[in-house]
Amino acid sequence: MLRIKLTKSLGHLILITIILFGNTLLAPATVKSDKDQIIVKYTIKNPKTESINLYLDNVIEKRQKEVPTLTDTNFIDTIFTPNPGYQIFSTNESIHFYGEPGAVIKIQLDSGATLKERVKFSGDLSEMNNYLLEIEDLQSRVGWSWQLIQGAPEGFLTRLDSINSAKTELLKRYQKKSSAHPFWKNQKEMIKVSSLLKRFDYINTFKAYHKDSKLSEELRQRIKPDMTILFGHPELLNQSIMRDALDNYIFFKSLALANQWITRNREKLKEEGFVRPNAYEYGIQYAMDSVKDKDVRNFLFYDLAERGLRNDDLASVKTMLRMFNENCTNPDYVNRINSIVDSKKAIQPGEPAIEIVGFDANGKKFSLSDFKGKLIYVDVWATWCGPCIGEFPSFKTLVNTYKDKNIVFIQYSVNEIKADWLKYREKNEGMDALCLQLIKESDEGCKIMEDYKFNGIPRYLLFDAKGRIISTGLERPEFILETKFLDKYLNDPELPIRKNSPL
């Protein structure tokens, strides 16, 4: 992350020119953009935040830069790219904007009650970017992010149709000046894509938001989207919503196929030494069989491989990685996955544990090494993580089953705001009695996630009595309990950890 300090001199603003994802300064005179550059000129009149975050977000690169803000801040951002695409800037909210090499885009940030009042686009591509801004503003006003999918089924469908109609009217109004530009055709398709994703989210979160209701089969069929439509739109892969839609679909498809296998082969899971296939192997096979477009297929391969590496050790995804390497024809995706694999080699089963430090509610420091001589199970969670909390009943059963054994259970919070963690603990008094409750050591960053190479929670880690890694991506507590996975390490503390451990 690049940090730039902006200052004033003799009552006059010093114009700071900064480079995003490059290393060449431009003169702050008349700014022109070369054919491989997008110039973005920001004017910040009444900043409501201390900084602005800039992102280049594509499939394999997510680079970020933070710029401090002052009243009447001006700065220029240069993005080096040979291709048109989408970038993000973020203050209190994240805004996407569209750029093409050779364009000079002007963004003014000010105060105001609505998003359209707080942000204004001018310069090149202003019609496209003001359209995107209006879409963001509309979605902000209607509660598109989460409120929409919390409504009753009939109301959800009515509101979704109404929002899609409003988006279509906006598109018609803005595209008049440059109707032949492919941007508009792509945005027309993106209205459909975002609607598909919202329907998909509604189906998959219905139980969480409507615990006392049941979605009838008739309504389920009316809401359920045909996500395979996404497979025919490789031109939309440069947009994060499209990638999110594909990611969500292939993730749930993989789990569904894996669960079908488990239903048919549950007894095999209990056999000594049996290693079940990784869930993402099913997803890769599904993409091979069902997706004709090579760009979409390659993206799904990459997405599944990246997901697998996010949640499992290398041994458990060995077959999945082989399938990925044999079938993915995009060299950038292959190189990125191989880079992730290399970065994970130090945290494989049998390697010495990287120290984990946390603090209890009273500020007392605890380290992983404090518990050497015992098996150590770490549940990494946060108060804002619904799936984490959803696993608590199974975790509690697991702890109570092994409470008299030579094992330490730790619930390790990665909350950024300590007060949220403290408040949650106060409301759930039994947590302290259940096991050791710790919170990460710093308000900034998260060392445990950096050291153990994961960015999703819940996450379960297991270490042996000698301080060696058994697993950095353990299965859910219910599965660990059902398979009695902990027993072999408790019954034989000297048991060597196999490098090809399935967990």
HELIX and SHEET records of a PDB file:
HELIX    1   1 LEU A  115  ARG A  118  1                                   4    
HELIX    2   2 SER A  126  VAL A  142  1                                  17    
HELIX    3   3 LEU A  148  GLN A  150  5                                   3    
HELIX    4   4 PRO A  153  TYR A  174  1                                  22    
HELIX    5   5 GLN A  175  SER A  178  5                                   4    
HELIX    6   6 PRO A  182  TYR A  209  1                                  28    
HELIX    7   7 GLU A  217  ILE A  223  1                                   7    
HELIX    8   8 MET A  227  GLY A  232  5                                   6    
HELIX    9   9 PRO A  234  LEU A  236  5                                   3    
HELIX   10  10 SER A  240  ASN A  265  1                                  26    
HELIX   11  11 ARG A  266  LYS A  270  5                                   5    
HELIX   12  12 ALA A  279  SER A  290  1                                  12    
HELIX   13  13 LYS A  294  ASN A  311  1                                  18    
HELIX   14  14 ALA A  315  VAL A  317  5                                   3    
HELIX   15  15 LYS A  318  ASN A  327  1                                  10    
HELIX   16  16 PRO A  331  LYS A  344  1                                  14    
HELIX   17  17 LYS A  345  ILE A  347  5                                   3    
HELIX   18  18 LEU A  368  PHE A  371  5                                   4    
HELIX   19  19 GLY A  386  GLY A  390  1                                   5    
HELIX   20  20 PHE A  392  THR A  401  1                                  10    
HELIX   21  21 LYS A  418  LYS A  427  1                                  10    
HELIX   22  22 GLY A  430  LEU A  434  1                                   5    
HELIX   23  23 LYS A  447  ASP A  451  1                                   5    
HELIX   24  24 PRO A  477  THR A  483  1                                   7    
HELIX   25  25 ASP A  487  ASN A  491  1                                   5    
SHEET    1   A 2 LYS A   8  SER A   9  0                                        
SHEET    2   A 2 HIS A  12  LEU A  13 -1                                        
SHEET    1   B 5 ILE A  16  LEU A  20  0                                        
SHEET    2   B 5 THR A  73  PHE A  80  1                                        
SHEET    3   B 5 GLN A  37  ILE A  44 -1                                        
SHEET    4   B 5 VAL A 104  LEU A 109  1                                        
SHEET    5   B 5 VAL A 119  GLY A 123 -1                                        
SHEET    1   C 4 LYS A  62  PRO A  68  0                                        
SHEET    2   C 4 SER A  51  ASP A  57 -1                                        
SHEET    3   C 4 GLY A  85  SER A  90 -1                                        
SHEET    4   C 4 SER A  94  GLY A  99 -1                                        
SHEET    1   D 7 LYS A 365  SER A 367  0                                        
SHEET    2   D 7 VAL A 357  PHE A 359 -1                                        
SHEET    3   D 7 LEU A 436  LYS A 440 -1                                        
SHEET    4   D 7 ILE A 407  SER A 413  1                                        
SHEET    5   D 7 LEU A 375  TRP A 381  1                                        
SHEET    6   D 7 ARG A 459  PHE A 463 -1                                        
SHEET    7   D 7 ILE A 469  SER A 471 -1                                        
END                                                                             
